[in-house]
Amino acid sequence: MMRKAYLLLLLLFLLPCAAHAQEAKDITHQSKILVQGGKKSREPMTDRKYMTSWVGKDQDEVDITIKLPEGETGGGLYICWGVRPESWTLYHDTQIAARSGGNGFAHEFVPFEGDSVRLSMRTPPGVRPSIVEMFVLSRGETPAWVQRWQPTQEKADLLVLVAHPDDELLFMGGSIPYYLHDRQKSVVVCYMTCANTMRQSEMLNGLWAMGVRHYPVIGAFPDSGAKNIEKMLAKWGGDKARAYAVELYRRFQPQVVISHDVKGEYGHYAHMVCAQLAQYAAENAGKEEIFPESARQYGVWQASKLYLHLYPDNPIRMDWNQSLSSLGGKTPLEVAELGYAQHRSQRAQHKMGMDKNYDSSLFGLAYTLVGLDDRGNDFFENVPPRAEVMK
C-alpha cells in the first residue's frame, strides 16, 4: 500500500514536469503580426525562404506588434536579422521583457512570456532595420533548430579561413565536424566576405546543422569579381586585407590553419587571394614590426602549421568517410553535407564531395614549425598540446 501511494505521488510530481518539457511549437502563422506596410510587407519575414525580408522605414523608432492565438502563452521570438537595429526592446504590456545586448548575432533567440509583445527597434538616420525570418514560439522546450549562439571562441586550435560562405564545406570537406566533435578541438570559422543577408542566413544555418555553437567571424570585404588576382587583392584593400589576416592569427592564436587552393580551386581569384593571405599571416603574424597595432592589442603569434587545399607540396589525404560514434554513426563528410544542404542558393552550382577537380580530402602542408607529416590524415600531427606551446 505504501509503495502504491509513493508511486502515485511520484507520478503526480512528474506530470507537470513532463508537460513543461514538451517542445515549443511554431505558432507564427496563427499569430497576428502588425508591421509597417501591412500584410504585403509582413509576408517576406514569415515565408521561410531566407531570400526575402521585411524592411522597416527610415525613422528613429520602428515597432512590430505580435498577438498570440487565444489560449497560447509565448515562449520566445527567434529572429533572423538582415540589418540589426542599433538597439531593440521587447515589451509585454508596458513592462520590458528583454533588451538587445552587444553580441551582434544575425540570428538570435529572445525568450518571453505572455500573450502579446511589442518589438521596438531604434536605428540611426539612414539605417533601415530588416528581418529575414521571424518565428513566434509557444511556451515549451526550445527546439533544437532554434539557434542560440555562443560568443566566438577566444582561442582556436583550428582556424578555418575561407573567402565565402559554403567554401568551408565544399573545399574543406569534413574538417569542421571531425575536429569539433570527434577530436574536441576549438574551431573558429572565418569568412572574408558575405554577399548578402540570404547568404548570411544560409551560412549560419549550415554551421548550426553541423553542431557549431560558437559564432563565426564574418569579414566585411566585398564579394565581387575581378579580372586577375592583383585586382582582386586591390578590391580588398591590399594591406587592409593583409592586416586583417594577421590580426585573425594574433587574436585567435591558432595551432593549425586551413585555407584555399593557391590556384583558386576552379580559378576563383578571391580564393587565390585568401590562400595568399593565409600564407602571408603564417609567415608574418609573429613579427612585431608587421602591423604593430594588432601586435600591441593581441601580441604576436606563429601558427604551428598551415594547410592549403590541393597544395602540391607535402600532400596528405584526409579520410572524411569514416563512420564515427561522435557523429551519431555518420561520417564527417555526411555531416558537412547536412550543412551544405542549408545553402539553398548554391546547391544548383556545386555538389558536396562529388567534384573530383577539387577533392575536399586533399591538402598540402604549406607552412610548418613542427616538421613534415609522417603518418598523414591528421592536421595536428606533431603539434604539441596548447599548454606546452604557451610555456
PAGUMAR-804672 format. One record per residue (C-alpha): residue in one letter; x, y, z. Coordinates in Angstrom, 2 decimals, decimal comma, padded with zeros to 5 digits. Layout:
BEGIN
('A' (X Y Z));
...
END
This chain:
BEGIN
('M' (000,00 000,00 000,00));
('M' (002,77 002,40 000,95));
('R' (004,58 001,57 -002,30));
('K' (001,47 002,36 -004,38));
('A' (000,97 005,66 -002,57));
('Y' (004,60 006,56 -003,20));
('L' (004,32 005,75 -006,91));
('L' (001,14 007,80 -007,20));
('L' (002,79 010,81 -005,55));
('L' (005,81 010,43 -007,83));
('L' (003,56 010,33 -010,90));
('L' (001,70 013,46 -009,81));
('F' (005,02 015,21 -009,30));
('L' (006,37 014,23 -012,72));
('L' (003,26 015,10 -014,75));
('P' (003,79 018,91 -014,62));
('C' (007,47 018,41 -015,47));
('A' (006,59 016,26 -018,47));
('A' (004,09 018,85 -019,68));
('H' (006,62 021,64 -019,29));
('A' (009,22 019,58 -021,18));
('Q' (007,09 019,49 -024,33));
('E' (008,75 021,15 -027,28));
('A' (007,62 024,67 -028,14));
('K' (005,51 024,99 -031,30));
('D' (006,00 027,41 -034,16));
('I' (002,82 029,49 -033,95));
('T' (003,93 032,28 -036,26));
('H' (001,16 031,82 -038,80));
('Q' (-001,51 031,57 -036,10));
('S' (-000,34 034,83 -034,51));
('K' (-001,38 038,34 -035,50));
('I' (001,71 040,30 -036,55));
('L' (001,33 044,03 -037,18));
('V' (004,10 045,79 -039,11));
('Q' (004,53 048,92 -041,17));
('G' (003,17 048,29 -044,64));
('G' (000,62 045,66 -043,58));
('K' (000,29 042,07 -044,81));
('K' (002,30 042,55 -048,02));
('S' (005,21 043,94 -046,04));
('R' (004,97 041,23 -043,37));
('E' (004,92 038,18 -045,64));
('P' (008,64 038,20 -046,59));
('M' (009,69 037,66 -042,97));
('T' (007,40 034,66 -042,48));
('D' (007,77 032,88 -045,85));
('R' (010,69 030,68 -044,65));
('K' (012,61 031,30 -047,86));
('Y' (015,52 033,35 -046,45));
('M' (015,63 035,12 -049,82));
('T' (013,26 037,94 -048,90));
('S' (012,99 040,22 -045,90));
('W' (010,82 042,78 -044,18));
('V' (012,45 046,23 -044,26));
('G' (011,45 048,93 -041,79));
('K' (011,16 052,60 -042,53));
('D' (013,97 055,11 -042,08));
('Q' (012,88 056,61 -038,79));
('D' (014,11 056,75 -035,21));
('E' (011,83 054,01 -033,88));
('V' (010,11 051,14 -035,69));
('D' (007,70 048,74 -033,99));
('I' (006,35 045,24 -034,64));
('T' (003,40 044,09 -032,52));
('I' (002,64 040,39 -032,07));
('K' (-000,57 038,98 -030,58));
('L' (-000,58 035,24 -029,94));
('P' (-003,55 032,95 -030,66));
('E' (-006,12 032,70 -027,90));
('G' (-005,06 030,26 -025,20));
('E' (-001,38 030,29 -026,16));
('T' (001,45 031,61 -023,99));
('G' (004,61 032,80 -025,64));
('G' (007,95 031,12 -025,19));
('G' (010,12 033,32 -027,38));
('L' (010,93 035,01 -030,64));
('Y' (013,56 033,62 -032,97));
('I' (014,74 036,48 -035,20));
('C' (016,96 036,19 -038,27));
('W' (018,12 039,75 -038,81));
('G' (019,01 041,18 -042,18));
('V' (020,11 044,51 -040,76));
('R' (020,23 044,65 -036,98));
('P' (018,90 047,83 -035,40));
('E' (021,22 049,84 -033,23));
('S' (019,15 048,62 -030,27));
('W' (015,85 046,90 -029,63));
('T' (013,49 046,45 -026,69));
('L' (010,78 043,81 -026,29));
('Y' (007,74 044,93 -024,29));
('H' (004,95 042,86 -022,74));
('D' (002,20 045,36 -022,00));
('T' (004,26 048,24 -020,58));
('Q' (006,89 046,02 -018,99));
('I' (010,29 045,38 -020,57));
('A' (010,59 041,66 -021,36));
('A' (014,05 041,78 -022,99));
('R' (016,66 044,18 -024,35));
('S' (019,33 043,86 -027,01));
('G' (022,85 043,09 -025,90));
('G' (026,15 043,63 -027,60));
('N' (026,54 040,22 -029,24));
('G' (025,75 041,39 -032,79));
('F' (024,40 037,97 -033,77));
('A' (022,41 037,90 -037,00));
('H' (020,27 035,04 -035,67));
('E' (019,11 035,29 -032,07));
('F' (016,52 033,79 -029,75));
('V' (014,64 036,11 -027,38));
('P' (012,66 034,33 -024,62));
('F' (009,44 035,93 -023,37));
('E' (006,22 035,03 -021,57));
('G' (002,77 036,43 -022,23));
('D' (000,10 036,57 -024,91));
('S' (001,36 039,65 -026,75));
('V' (004,61 041,57 -027,22));
('R' (005,89 044,66 -028,99));
('L' (009,36 044,74 -030,56));
('S' (010,62 048,32 -030,64));
('M' (013,71 048,95 -032,79));
('R' (015,84 052,09 -032,77));
('T' (018,12 052,95 -035,66));
('P' (020,34 055,91 -036,57));
('P' (019,37 058,11 -039,53));
('G' (019,78 056,41 -042,89));
('V' (019,61 052,87 -041,49));
('R' (016,55 050,70 -042,05));
('P' (016,27 047,56 -039,91));
('S' (015,35 044,36 -041,71));
('I' (014,26 040,87 -040,70));
('V' (014,85 037,89 -042,99));
('E' (012,71 035,50 -040,94));
('M' (010,82 035,69 -037,65));
('F' (009,47 032,72 -035,71));
('V' (006,94 033,06 -032,87));
('L' (007,26 030,12 -030,48));
('S' (004,82 028,91 -027,88));
('R' (005,81 028,06 -024,34));
('G' (007,85 024,87 -024,03));
('E' (011,30 023,48 -024,56));
('T' (013,17 025,43 -027,23));
('P' (013,50 023,30 -030,41));
('A' (016,99 022,20 -031,44));
('W' (016,74 024,08 -034,76));
('V' (016,46 027,43 -032,97));
('Q' (019,93 028,94 -032,94));
('R' (021,20 030,17 -029,57));
('W' (024,71 031,24 -030,44));
('Q' (027,57 031,47 -028,01));
('P' (030,28 034,13 -028,45));
('T' (033,16 033,36 -030,80));
('Q' (035,84 031,19 -029,22));
('E' (038,67 033,21 -027,72));
('K' (041,32 030,80 -028,98));
('A' (041,35 028,42 -031,93));
('D' (043,02 025,06 -032,14));
('L' (041,91 025,04 -035,78));
('L' (041,27 028,24 -037,76));
('V' (039,32 027,78 -041,00));
('L' (039,92 030,79 -043,25));
('V' (037,80 030,96 -046,41));
('A' (036,58 033,53 -048,89));
('H' (032,81 032,91 -048,90));
('P' (030,06 031,08 -047,02));
('D' (029,94 027,42 -048,18));
('D' (033,67 027,33 -049,07));
('E' (034,31 025,83 -045,62));
('L' (032,24 022,82 -046,75));
('L' (032,89 022,44 -050,48));
('F' (036,67 022,62 -050,18));
('M' (037,41 021,75 -046,55));
('G' (035,15 018,68 -046,53));
('G' (034,57 017,15 -043,10));
('S' (037,22 019,25 -041,33));
('I' (034,82 021,15 -039,09));
('P' (032,64 018,27 -037,82));
('Y' (035,61 015,93 -037,42));
('Y' (037,84 018,22 -035,41));
('L' (035,00 019,87 -033,49));
('H' (033,12 016,76 -032,40));
('D' (035,46 013,77 -032,69));
('R' (038,70 015,46 -031,71));
('Q' (037,09 018,00 -029,38));
('K' (039,14 020,86 -030,82));
('S' (038,27 024,54 -030,63));
('V' (037,32 025,50 -034,20));
('V' (036,91 029,10 -035,38));
('V' (035,48 029,66 -038,86));
('C' (036,41 032,96 -040,55));
('Y' (034,93 034,30 -043,78));
('M' (036,49 037,18 -045,71));
('T' (033,16 038,10 -047,36));
('C' (029,42 037,61 -047,10));
('A' (027,50 038,81 -050,13));
('N' (024,06 039,45 -048,64));
('T' (021,63 038,59 -045,87));
('M' (020,45 035,45 -047,64));
('R' (023,99 034,01 -047,77));
('Q' (024,49 035,07 -044,16));
('S' (021,45 033,09 -043,02));
('E' (022,46 030,08 -045,13));
('M' (025,92 030,24 -043,58));
('L' (024,59 030,28 -040,01));
('N' (022,02 027,59 -040,73));
('G' (024,74 025,40 -042,25));
('L' (027,12 025,79 -039,32));
('W' (024,32 025,13 -036,82));
('A' (023,28 021,97 -038,70));
('M' (026,84 020,65 -038,21));
('G' (026,74 021,32 -034,48));
('V' (028,79 024,53 -034,45));
('R' (027,63 026,64 -031,50));
('H' (030,22 029,43 -031,33));
('Y' (029,56 032,34 -033,69));
('P' (031,83 032,64 -036,74));
('V' (033,89 035,64 -037,80));
('I' (032,42 037,46 -040,81));
('G' (034,67 039,88 -042,66));
('A' (033,39 042,97 -044,43));
('F' (035,40 042,66 -047,64));
('P' (033,38 042,99 -050,87));
('D' (032,16 039,83 -052,56));
('S' (032,77 040,83 -056,16));
('G' (034,66 039,54 -059,16));
('A' (037,93 040,71 -060,66));
('K' (039,95 040,12 -063,83));
('N' (043,07 038,88 -062,06));
('I' (044,48 038,20 -058,63));
('E' (046,14 041,62 -058,33));
('K' (042,85 043,42 -058,96));
('M' (041,08 041,11 -056,52));
('L' (043,56 041,93 -053,79));
('A' (043,23 045,63 -054,64));
('K' (039,45 045,39 -054,20));
('W' (040,08 044,06 -050,72));
('G' (042,38 046,96 -049,97));
('G' (045,78 045,24 -050,24));
('D' (047,39 045,98 -046,89));
('K' (043,96 046,22 -045,28));
('A' (043,34 042,56 -046,16));
('R' (046,84 041,54 -045,04));
('A' (046,38 043,34 -041,73));
('Y' (043,05 041,58 -041,23));
('A' (044,54 038,13 -041,82));
('V' (047,46 038,86 -039,49));
('E' (045,02 040,09 -036,85));
('L' (043,00 036,87 -037,09));
('Y' (046,12 034,82 -036,38));
('R' (047,10 037,03 -033,46));
('R' (043,61 037,26 -032,00));
('F' (042,77 033,54 -032,08));
('Q' (046,29 032,10 -031,78));
('P' (045,54 029,03 -033,90));
('Q' (047,73 025,97 -033,78));
('V' (046,65 024,91 -037,28));
('V' (045,14 026,94 -040,12));
('I' (043,47 025,57 -043,26));
('S' (042,56 027,63 -046,31));
('H' (042,05 027,61 -050,09));
('D' (043,92 026,29 -053,08));
('V' (046,55 028,76 -054,35));
('K' (045,02 028,27 -057,81));
('G' (041,58 029,15 -056,52));
('E' (040,06 025,67 -056,88));
('Y' (038,30 026,40 -060,18));
('G' (040,23 029,62 -060,77));
('H' (038,37 031,93 -058,38));
('Y' (040,53 034,96 -057,65));
('A' (039,03 035,55 -054,20));
('H' (040,06 032,01 -053,25));
('M' (043,57 032,69 -054,55));
('V' (043,86 035,88 -052,52));
('C' (042,58 034,10 -049,41));
('A' (045,29 031,44 -049,80));
('Q' (047,89 034,19 -050,23));
('L' (046,66 035,95 -047,10));
('A' (046,81 032,72 -045,09));
('Q' (050,43 032,23 -046,17));
('Y' (051,34 035,85 -045,50));
('A' (049,90 035,72 -041,99));
('A' (051,64 032,41 -041,23));
('E' (054,96 033,99 -042,12));
('N' (054,44 037,43 -040,55));
('A' (051,98 037,30 -037,62));
('G' (054,92 036,53 -035,33));
('K' (056,78 039,75 -036,23));
('E' (056,08 042,78 -034,06));
('E' (057,01 045,26 -036,77));
('I' (054,33 043,89 -039,13));
('F' (051,05 045,71 -038,48));
('P' (052,09 046,75 -034,96));
('E' (048,55 047,86 -033,97));
('S' (047,26 044,29 -033,71));
('A' (050,57 043,19 -032,19));
('R' (050,00 045,66 -029,35));
('Q' (046,38 044,54 -028,93));
('Y' (046,82 040,76 -029,09));
('G' (050,54 040,07 -029,04));
('V' (052,35 038,21 -031,81));
('W' (051,69 034,60 -032,77));
('Q' (053,02 031,89 -035,04));
('A' (050,74 029,05 -036,07));
('S' (052,38 025,63 -035,98));
('K' (051,04 024,58 -039,39));
('L' (049,20 025,87 -042,43));
('Y' (047,48 023,51 -044,84));
('L' (046,15 024,67 -048,19));
('H' (043,59 022,82 -050,22));
('L' (045,14 020,89 -053,15));
('Y' (048,61 022,27 -052,33));
('P' (051,15 020,15 -054,28));
('D' (053,97 020,08 -051,69));
('N' (053,89 017,72 -048,70));
('P' (050,46 016,36 -049,68));
('I' (048,12 014,46 -047,37));
('R' (044,73 012,87 -047,91));
('M' (042,14 013,21 -045,13));
('D' (039,63 010,42 -044,54));
('W' (036,25 012,12 -044,28));
('N' (034,38 008,85 -044,96));
('Q' (034,84 007,00 -041,68));
('S' (031,67 006,46 -039,64));
('L' (032,17 007,92 -036,16));
('S' (030,21 007,36 -032,96));
('S' (030,86 011,01 -032,04));
('L' (028,82 011,94 -035,11));
('G' (026,00 009,51 -034,40));
('G' (027,38 006,97 -036,83));
('K' (027,66 009,46 -039,68));
('T' (030,88 010,29 -041,49));
('P' (032,43 013,78 -041,29));
('L' (031,55 014,28 -044,96));
('E' (027,91 013,33 -044,35));
('V' (027,69 015,88 -041,54));
('A' (029,28 018,51 -043,78));
('E' (026,69 017,64 -046,42));
('L' (023,95 018,37 -043,87));
('G' (025,48 021,81 -043,50));
('Y' (025,74 022,35 -047,24));
('A' (022,07 021,40 -047,69));
('Q' (021,26 024,72 -045,95));
('H' (022,97 026,68 -048,75));
('R' (019,88 026,61 -050,93));
('S' (021,05 029,34 -053,28));
('Q' (024,25 027,45 -054,15));
('R' (023,16 023,82 -054,46));
('A' (022,44 024,07 -058,19));
('Q' (026,02 025,21 -058,85));
('H' (028,04 022,77 -056,72));
('K' (027,80 019,27 -055,28));
('M' (029,37 018,40 -051,93));
('G' (032,18 015,87 -052,22));
('M' (031,31 014,91 -055,81));
('D' (033,62 017,09 -057,91));
('K' (036,98 015,36 -058,30));
('N' (038,50 018,57 -059,68));
('Y' (038,56 019,99 -056,16));
('D' (038,57 016,91 -053,94));
('S' (037,93 018,14 -050,40));
('S' (040,11 015,41 -048,88));
('L' (043,37 016,63 -050,49));
('F' (045,62 019,19 -048,78));
('G' (049,26 020,12 -048,68));
('L' (051,44 021,41 -045,85));
('A' (052,38 024,92 -046,96));
('Y' (054,00 026,09 -043,70));
('T' (055,25 024,29 -040,62));
('L' (057,18 024,93 -037,43));
('V' (056,94 021,30 -036,32));
('G' (058,35 019,38 -039,25));
('L' (056,75 017,36 -042,02));
('D' (053,98 014,83 -041,58));
('D' (054,82 011,16 -041,39));
('R' (051,56 009,34 -040,68));
('G' (049,25 011,77 -042,51));
('N' (045,45 012,03 -042,19));
('D' (045,76 014,46 -039,28));
('F' (046,24 018,23 -039,41));
('F' (047,54 018,09 -035,82));
('E' (050,32 015,58 -036,36));
('N' (053,45 016,74 -034,47));
('V' (051,57 019,72 -032,97));
('P' (052,23 019,86 -029,21));
('P' (049,32 020,48 -026,81));
('R' (048,46 024,17 -026,43));
('A' (049,60 024,18 -022,78));
('E' (053,13 023,25 -023,90));
('V' (053,15 025,87 -026,65));
('M' (052,13 028,62 -024,20));
('K' (055,01 027,90 -021,77));
END
